Amino acid sequence: MTGHAQLPARVGVLGGGRMGIGIAHAFLTSGCEVVVVERDSATATSAEQSLEKALLRSVERGSLDNFDVALERTTVSADSADFADCDLVVEAVPEDLELKTTALQLVESVLGERAYLASNTSSLSLDDLAATLQRPEHFIGLHFFNPVPASTLVEIVVGAATTPDLVTAAQGWVEAIGKTPITVKNSPGFASSRLGVFLALEAMRMVEEGVADAKDIDLAMELGYKHPSGPLKTTDIVGLDVRLGIAEYLASTLGERFAPPQILRDKVAAGELGRKTGKGFYDW
């Protein structure tokens, strides 16, 4: 199930941060028209610049033939009404239940009745997000991974109301943008975040206890278990603040085994959020 025939013609992305731009880039380079909406004109301008840089890098790598044509298929704005003609909108705002719920309601209010809505949530309950939607059967989780252009995985999360036809369609979309789908039922942390965070939290505790330094703990997993990136380096890439939020949510739903170590809380409090701030468990 591959090829552009499986893709929606017009895809919206709510949120022009790193993840949102990566998602927009994936659909753009696969031939879709893409609409990115940010909260105000200043952040929309920044998002547009980031997307243009990402497209230029694709041209340089040879994965995109024509920068100008891709740009013509792109709309970046601060007006959610621009989603009106979209077949699919992917929400990619920060990992906060209230923020996401409000954002999803706003998008649904401007979408056509046959359009689909997806969340890029990495851990929040899809059913909690769907609770205030008018058409929860048209709602699904599409959990992309950072950095989106290099990642080959998308986790499809199925809510209680999600229709089987939408699940099948979503699997086709993921394959059509050159990535591999895994399909999981709605459960705290799904498959990827639950396993990834659990491993990272234990690695942090080992640093706290002086078992080994971050580099050697990561090398144990990279060389011993063939992980492409160790759990602490991955945490730096994802963002320590993001990992802390997920861990707190998982601890509240799955128990104390997901309780964040003090070292993680301390680093976030100190602004050491990983690669995006230049320092986390590593200096970047």
CORSUL-V923330 format. One record per residue. SS is DSSP state (hx for helix, st for strand, lp for the rest). BURIAL is I if it has 24 or more other C-alpha atoms within 12 Angstrom, else O. D_CENTER is the distance of its C-alpha to the mean C-alpha in Angstrom with 2 decimals. Layout:
ss: [SS;SS]
burial: [BURIAL;BURIAL]
d_center: [D_CENTER;D_CENTER]
This chain:
ss: [lp;lp;lp;hx;hx;hx;lp;lp;lp;st;st;st;st;st;lp;lp;lp;hx;hx;hx;hx;hx;hx;hx;hx;hx;hx;hx;lp;lp;lp;lp;st;st;st;st;st;lp;lp;lp;hx;hx;hx;hx;hx;hx;hx;hx;hx;hx;hx;hx;hx;hx;hx;hx;hx;hx;hx;hx;hx;lp;lp;lp;lp;lp;hx;hx;hx;hx;hx;hx;lp;st;st;st;st;lp;lp;hx;hx;hx;hx;lp;lp;lp;lp;st;st;st;st;lp;lp;lp;lp;lp;hx;hx;hx;hx;hx;hx;hx;hx;hx;hx;hx;hx;hx;hx;lp;lp;lp;lp;lp;st;st;st;st;lp;lp;lp;lp;lp;lp;hx;hx;hx;hx;hx;lp;lp;lp;lp;lp;hx;hx;hx;st;st;st;st;st;st;lp;lp;lp;lp;lp;lp;lp;lp;st;st;st;st;st;st;lp;lp;lp;lp;lp;hx;hx;hx;hx;hx;hx;hx;hx;hx;hx;hx;hx;hx;lp;lp;lp;st;st;st;st;st;st;lp;lp;lp;lp;lp;lp;hx;hx;hx;hx;hx;hx;hx;hx;hx;hx;hx;hx;hx;hx;hx;hx;hx;lp;lp;lp;lp;lp;hx;hx;hx;hx;hx;hx;hx;hx;hx;hx;hx;lp;lp;lp;lp;lp;lp;hx;hx;hx;hx;hx;hx;hx;hx;lp;hx;hx;hx;hx;hx;hx;hx;hx;hx;hx;hx;hx;hx;hx;hx;lp;hx;hx;hx;lp;lp;lp;hx;hx;hx;hx;hx;hx;hx;hx;lp;lp;lp;lp;st;hx;hx;hx;lp;st;lp;lp;lp;st;lp]
burial: [O;O;O;O;O;O;I;I;I;I;I;I;I;I;I;I;I;I;I;I;I;I;I;I;I;I;I;I;I;I;I;I;I;I;I;I;I;I;I;O;O;O;O;I;O;I;I;I;O;I;I;I;O;I;I;I;O;I;O;O;O;O;O;I;O;O;I;O;O;I;I;O;I;I;I;I;I;I;I;I;I;I;I;I;I;I;I;I;I;I;I;I;I;I;I;I;I;O;O;I;I;O;I;I;I;I;I;I;O;I;I;O;O;O;I;I;I;I;I;I;I;I;I;I;I;I;I;I;I;I;O;O;I;O;I;I;I;I;I;I;I;I;I;I;I;I;I;I;I;O;O;O;I;I;I;I;I;I;I;I;I;I;O;O;O;I;I;O;I;I;I;I;I;I;I;I;I;I;I;I;I;I;I;I;I;I;I;I;I;I;O;I;I;I;O;I;I;I;I;I;I;I;I;I;I;I;I;O;O;O;O;O;O;I;I;O;I;I;O;O;O;O;O;O;O;O;O;O;I;I;I;I;I;I;I;I;I;I;I;I;I;I;I;I;I;I;I;I;I;I;I;O;O;O;O;O;O;I;I;I;I;O;I;I;I;O;I;I;O;O;O;I;I;I;I;O;O;O;O;I;I;I;O;O]
d_center: [22.87;21.87;22.54;21.83;23.84;21.01;18.68;18.86;20.98;19.15;15.42;14.23;11.11;11.53;10.63;11.53;10.07;8.81;5.24;7.32;10.04;8.54;7.75;11.19;12.73;12.04;13.76;16.35;17.50;17.92;20.33;18.75;19.59;16.62;16.77;14.62;15.76;15.78;17.87;20.94;22.67;22.22;18.42;18.55;20.89;18.73;15.72;18.29;19.59;16.32;15.75;19.41;19.20;16.40;18.64;21.67;20.27;19.73;23.34;24.56;23.03;24.54;21.46;22.14;25.75;26.09;24.28;26.37;25.74;21.94;22.46;24.74;22.07;19.87;20.20;18.74;20.17;20.25;21.59;19.68;22.77;21.56;19.29;22.57;22.97;19.45;19.28;15.58;13.31;9.54;8.96;6.43;8.93;9.40;9.46;12.99;14.61;17.19;15.14;12.73;15.91;17.78;15.25;15.08;18.87;19.34;17.50;19.35;22.57;22.54;21.30;23.98;24.82;23.78;20.32;17.17;14.37;10.91;8.32;4.58;6.28;6.48;10.20;11.93;14.50;13.92;17.67;17.72;15.32;17.55;20.74;21.54;20.58;23.57;22.19;20.04;21.07;19.02;15.76;13.24;9.88;7.65;5.06;4.11;5.31;6.69;8.91;7.85;11.63;12.91;10.79;12.58;10.73;8.81;9.53;11.34;12.30;15.75;17.15;20.91;21.55;19.32;21.88;22.39;22.59;19.06;17.87;20.03;18.87;15.14;16.25;18.17;15.48;13.35;16.63;17.71;15.02;16.17;13.70;14.65;13.68;14.40;15.29;15.56;17.20;15.94;16.70;15.65;12.87;13.07;14.09;11.71;11.08;14.69;16.21;14.32;14.96;18.48;19.37;18.16;20.14;23.19;22.96;23.00;26.00;27.72;27.42;28.83;31.65;32.51;32.12;30.82;28.92;25.20;25.98;28.21;25.96;23.19;25.90;26.99;23.75;23.38;27.03;28.01;25.15;23.74;20.25;19.04;18.01;19.50;17.84;18.81;17.82;14.35;14.32;15.47;12.74;9.91;12.23;15.03;14.46;10.99;12.79;15.73;14.13;12.81;16.26;18.14;16.63;17.36;20.76;21.56;20.85;21.74;24.25;25.36;24.23;20.81;22.60;21.23;23.91;25.78;24.84;21.17;22.37;24.86;22.58;20.17;23.37;24.68;21.71;20.97;17.18;16.92;16.60;15.70;19.04;20.98;21.67;20.26;21.79;22.62;23.93;21.92]
